[in-house]
Amino acid sequence: MQAKRALIMHPQDNVATAVEEIGAGEEVAIPSAGDVLTLTAAETIPFGFKLALRELPQGEIIRKYGETIGRATSVIAKGALVHIHNLEGTRARCDLERGGAR
């Protein structure tokens, strides 16, 4: 069976974007810096959604396009779906900029 595909948008990213639906347990091939990174999907990743390139600890900044898109609200396993259930947006969060409680 051919590996499923995902793309890393920027070298600093810690997530990749699925370019086709990926089933739990399927191998994923991700072009990276002239090589191909392979990992196993920990769960189903819908087309266009993000998956973790490595284990991301709670509080880790999530990067896509080389930019911060949020923070992990729990530990995210390598190959797991990264979405609103485990990602907190940090853009336009004045409470965080002032050091306030979340």
N, C-alpha and C positions, 0 to 999 in steps of 0.2 A: 504494500500500500504506500502510495506517495505521501510525503509529509505535507501537512497543511501549511499555509503561508501567513506570515505577519510581517509588518514593517516597523523598523525603528526610524522615527522621524528626525532625530538629532542624536549625535554621539553622547550627549549628557543624559539622555532619557533613561529612566528605569522601568518604563513600560513600552510595549509594542502594540500596534494596532492590527487586529485580525482583518485580513483582506478576503476572508471567506469564513463561513461558520466552522468552528473547531469543536469537536466532541470531546468530552471528558476522556482522558487517557490517550488521546491522539498525539502523535509526534508533530511538533511545529518547527519549521525551518525559517530562520530569520536572518536575512543578509545583514552583516555587521562588519564594517571596516575591512572590506575585501575578503571576509571569511563568512561562514554560515554558522550561526549559533543555533543549536537545537535544544529543545526542551519538551517536556510532556505537559499537556494541558491538565491542570488539576480539576477542572470542571468545564462545562460547556461555555464557550466564548462565542457570542453572536457576532456576525459580520459587523465590522466597524467599531467593535468594543475593544477595550484595553486589557492586556494581560501582563502580569508582573514578570520581569526578566530574572529576578532573584527574590529571595525572601525579603520582604519590606517590613521592618519593625514598626510597631505602633508609634505614631508621631513623625515618621519619615516623610520628608517632602517628596511628593510625586511630581515627576518632570515629564512633559511631553512637548515636542517642538523646541526642546532646550529651555522651556519656561516652566515655572512653578504653576501647577494646576490645582494643587491641594495638598492635603496631609492625610496619611493613613490613620484611620480611627481605631484600627486593630491590626494585629499581625496579618500580613497578606502573604500567603505561600507562593513560592515560585510557580509560575504557570497558572495562577488563579486569576479570576475575573477581577478587575479593578473598576469599581463603579460606585454609585451613591451609597451602597450598603457598607462600604469600607473606606470611603474617601470623603473627606470634608473639604469643601471649597474654601480657599483662603483669600480670594480676590474681593476687594472692596469690603473687607472686614475691619471696620474702624475699631471695633472692640479689641481685636488682636493688636492693631497698631498702637493702641494706647496701653496695652498690657492688661486689659480687662479680662474678666472671666468669660469663658465660652458658654 
